[in-house]
Amino acid sequence: MDHESVENLIAALERRNRTSVIFIYGLRGSTLEKLFAVMQEPLPVLTYVEVTTEGESAPVLPETFLGGSAPRLQSFSLHGIPFPSFPKFILSATHIKYLRLTGIPESGYVSPRVMATSLAALPNLKSLSVGFRSPLSRPLQINPPPLTRAVLPALTYLHFTGVSEYFEDLVARIDTPLLKQLTVTFFLDLIFDIPQLHDFVARTENLRPFNQAEMRFSGRTITVILGSPIRFALEIKCERSDWQLSSLTQIFSQQLPLLSHVEQLKIWNPPWEIIGWKDDPDMDSSLWLELFQLFVAVQSLYVSEKLVLPVVAALQDLLTGGTAVEVLPALRNLSLEGLEPSGPVQEAIKSFVAARRLSDHPIAIQRWDR
């Protein structure tokens, strides 16, 4: 922005008794600093704030933001803005219904304990998003779960992005009796130890059970979606396909009750994504089979076209090391996108279908028109 535009913004912000909405997108550096300097006195009619920036040099939101008073604020959203004094600020904005703190840089880190305590001051909070820019924002240590948890009585939506340790510590400290949707994005880790996720879902009645699931693959992430409409989604940021599968298996082997009622499973990828698994030397069919073993109740399996060959190859390999019903024992329908009446896929799946029929677990093979 040029100098005149910045001055116009400053002049507008100085109309303190008339400013109800502040939306700042894409500004950075010294321009943001000038605007933050103007926003250090109360704005008595302010109801909505959203400040979004990209890059590494965002200025810290000062402790004196809004003069420490935001009595009518209902929606507060920061992306990429460090705000270490957020816990103090929130005590002056207890009417917030929608809170979004994403892209949090290292300099804006707030511990799970302090975050949970701060959220407890927001009885009207309906939607919460907490996300960190990188895995560097880790808690220094995992504290034992508290004897009592903070109750967020109105929360219906919760989204988290960060390391699993932070998420575990946070959800161990909160109860959300009305939660209807939970979405989680984890950075890749060698070991996922997340027992609190199971406990959190178990005590949140609206999130379960799940009878439908989707597994979505893209170049940089893998996502599992449970429920329709979505009630729980777990995404892992990882570019290697073998790590994607092994990470999911590791996580959901700890969360078996979440999958125990899933009867319909869709495995797909966006059509614009390139899936290079055909020639990937790290892709072993056993990775698929280990993952499929977790879906003990699936009756209908749908597979998109680019994933048909690796899935069918894995089911074929099952016959060489086990029985046809060892994996996906309840499977009755297998729907494959792009399936032709004859061809290599039909030939590859033929022996598996025959083995299931002999074991009195027949499967119907059909084309999936997505």
N, C-alpha and C positions, 0 to 999 in steps of 0.2 A: 504494500500500500504506500501511496505517496504521503508526503507530510500533511497536505491539506485533508486527506481522508482520515488520517489518524486524529487530527485536531477536531474534525467533525464528530468522530466517535467519542472523544473525550468530552466534548460539549454536550453530547446526548447523555452520557453517563452522569454528568453533573446535574441533570434534571432528576434529582433523587426521589422526589415525591411523585414522579410520573413514570418511573421505570419499573415495569412489572416483568419483563422478559429480557434476558441477556443470552444471546447466542453468538459465540465467537468460534469460527472454524478456520483452521489453516494458518493462523498468524503465529509468529514465533519470535524468539529473541527479544530485542529491545522494544519492539512494538508491543508485545505482551506485557513487558515490564511497565511501560507507560500506562497501559490500561489497568493493570493490577494496582498501580499507585493511586489511581482515581477511585478504585473500588474498596477503599479502606474506611469508608464511613457507612453508616446504616442506610439501607434502601428499604423504607418501610412498607412499600407495596410489592416488593419483589416476590414472584412466585416460581420462576423458572430460570435456572442457570445451566448453560452447557458451554464448556470450553474444551475444544479439541485441537491438539497440535501433534505434529510428527517431528521426528528428529531427536537428537540427543541433548540439545541445549535449551530445553524449556526452563523458564525461570520458576523458582519456588513460589507457590502461593503463600503470601505472608500471613503470619499469625493474626494480624489485624484485619484480615479480609472481612468485608462488610461490617467493619466496626464491631465484630463479635456479636452481631444481632441480626437475625433473619427470621422474624416471627411468623411470616406468611409463606415462607419457602416450602414448596411442595415437591419440586423436582430438581435434583442436583446431579450434574453429570460432568465428570472430568475424564479426559483421555490424554495420557502422556504428560500430565501436570503433576509434579511432586507437591504434596500437601501434608507434610509431617505433622502439622498441628490440627489435622482433621478431627481427632478425638475431642479436642477442646471446642472446636467450632460447632460440632454436631449438637452439643448441649444447648446451643442457642437456636437450633433449627429443628425442634422436636416434632414439627408437623409434616416432615418429609414423608412422601408416599413412594417416590421413585428415586432410587439412589444408584448411581453408576460410577464406579472408580476403576477405570481400566487403563491398560498400558502403563501401570505404575512403575516408574523407574526406581533404581536402587535407593536414590536419595529420598524417596517418598514412602519407604517401607513402614508399615504399621504391623505389629505382631498380632497373631491370631487372638491372643488373650485380650489385648486392648481393643481389637476390632469387635469382638463379641460384646465386650462391655459397652462400647459406643453404640452398637446396634440396639442394645436393650433400652436405650433412651428414645427409641422411635416406635411408639405403639401403633402408628398408622402405616408403617412401612409395608408396601405391597410387592414391590419389585426391587431386587438387589442383584447387582453385578459387581464382582470384585475380580480384577485381573492384573497380572504382572507382565511386564515387558519381556522378561527373560528368566531363566532358572536361577540367576544370581540372587534374586530376592528370596532367600531361604531363611527359615527360622534358625536361630543358632542352636536351639535344642528343642526336643519334643517334651513338653511338660505333661505330667500325668493328668488325666481327665478330671475336671472339677467335680465336687460333690453335688453341686446344683448347676443347672444350665440356664442361660438367659432364654426367655420365651419371646419369640417374635410373633405375636398373636394374629397379625393381619397378612403376613407374608404368603404370597401365592406363587412367586417365581424367584428362583435363585440360580444365578450363573457364576461359575468360578473358572478362572484360567490361571494356572501356575503349577507349582510342584505339589506332589501328592502329600508331602509332609505338612504343608501349610493347610491344605484342605482338611486333612485328618484332624489337626489340632482345632481348626475352626468349628467343624460340625460336631465335634465332641462337646463343644461349649454352648450350643444353641438347640432349641426345640422350635419346630415350625409346624404347628398342628394343622394349618390350612394349606400347606404347600401342595401345588398341583403340577408344577413342572420344575425339574432339576436338570441343568445342563452343566457338564464338567469338561474342561479341556486340560489335559495334563501334558507337561513337557516330558519327553522320553526319559526314562530312568532304567538303570540296569535291574533294580529290584523294586517292585511295587508292594508295599506292605500297608494295606488299607482296610483294616478291620472296622474302622469307624464308619466307613461308607455303608457297610451292611447294616450296622446298628442304626444309623441315621434313617435309612430307608425303612427299616423294620418298624420304627416308631412314628413313621409318617404315613398314615393310613391311606391318603389319597393317591399315593405313588404306586400302589401295587393292588392286585397282581398284574403281570404283563402277559398277554396271550399272543402278541404280535411283536416281531423284532425285525429291524433292518440293519444290515452291515454295509456301510458305504466306504468304498476305497477311492482315494484320490492320490495324486502324486506325492503330497506332503503330509497327509493325514489319513487316519482310519477312524471311522465313527460308528458306534453302535447306538441305535435308537430303539427304545422300548416303549411300547404302548402306541395306540392310535385313538385320538390325537396324542402327540408326543408327551410322555410324562417323565421320561428319564433318557438323557443322551450323554454318552461318554465319548470324547474325542481324544486321540493321542497324536501329538505332533511328531512325525517320524517319516523319513523319506525312503527307508529301506523296507521292502515288502516283507522280508522274512522277520524283521523286528516288529513290524506291524502285527503280524499274526501271533507271534510269540508273546508280545505284550498283552494282547487281548486275552489270550489263554491264561496268562499269569494272573491278570486282574480278575477275570470272571470265574476262575477256579476257586477264588476266595469268596465269590458272590453267587454261588450256585442257586440259592433260593430265588434270586432275581430271574433266573432262566427256567426254573422248573415248570412253569406253566405256559411257556412259549410254544404255540402250536403252528404258527406260520412264520417262516424266516425268509427274508429277501436279501440276496447278496448282489450288490450292483455297484456300478461306478458311473459318474457323469459321462455322457457320450463324448465330451470334448477332451477328457483326460486320456493320456496315453498310458496304458498298462503294459509294461515291458516284462511280464513274468515268464513269457514263453521261453526266453533264452537266459533267464536269470539263474546262474549256477548256485545261488544261495537258497533258492526256493526248493524245499523238500516237501513231498506230498504229506509226510508225517505231520507237518505243521498244520495242515488243514484238518487232518484226522483228529489231532489232539484238541483242536478247537471245536470240531463237530461233536466230540464226545460229551461236551457240556450241555448239548441241546437234546435232552433225553425225551422230551415230549413233542418235538417237532413232527408234524404230520405232512405239511406242505412246504417244499423248498423251491424257491425261485432264484435263478442265476442269470445275470445279464451276459450278453454275448461275449465280451472280452474276457470273462472269467469262467466261461464254460469249460474250456480245455483243462485248466489246472484243477478245477473241482472234479471233473469226470476222471482225470488221471488219478486223483487221490482216492476216489471210490474204487477204481480198478486195483490200485495197489493194496487196498484193504483185503482183497481176496488172497493175496500172497502171504499175508502175515496174520490173518485172523479169519473170523466168520463174517458173512455179509450183514449180520444184524448187530455186530459189535458196536457200530457207530450209527447214530440216528435210528435207533430201534423202532420208533413209532412212525417212521416215514412211510407215507402212502402215495404222495404225488410229488413228482419231480418235474418242474417246468423250466425249460431252457430257452433263452432268447436266441433267435436265429436258427433254431433247429430245423433241419431239412428231413424229408421222408427217408432219405438214405445218405450215407456219407461217413466220414471218419468218426464223427461224434456218435452216431447210431451204432457203429461197429464197436467203438470203445466201451459203450455202456451196456452192450448186449449181455456179456457174461455176468455183470453185476446184477442186472435185472433177473437173469435166469437163476442166479444163486439165491436171490431174495425169494423168488417164487418157490424154490425147493425147500426153503426154510419156513415156508408158510407165512411170509411177510411180503406179499406182492406189492409192486410199485407200478403206478401208471406214469408213463413218460409222455409229456406233451410240450407243445411250443408255447412259449411265453411272449405274448405281444404286449410289450410295455406301453 
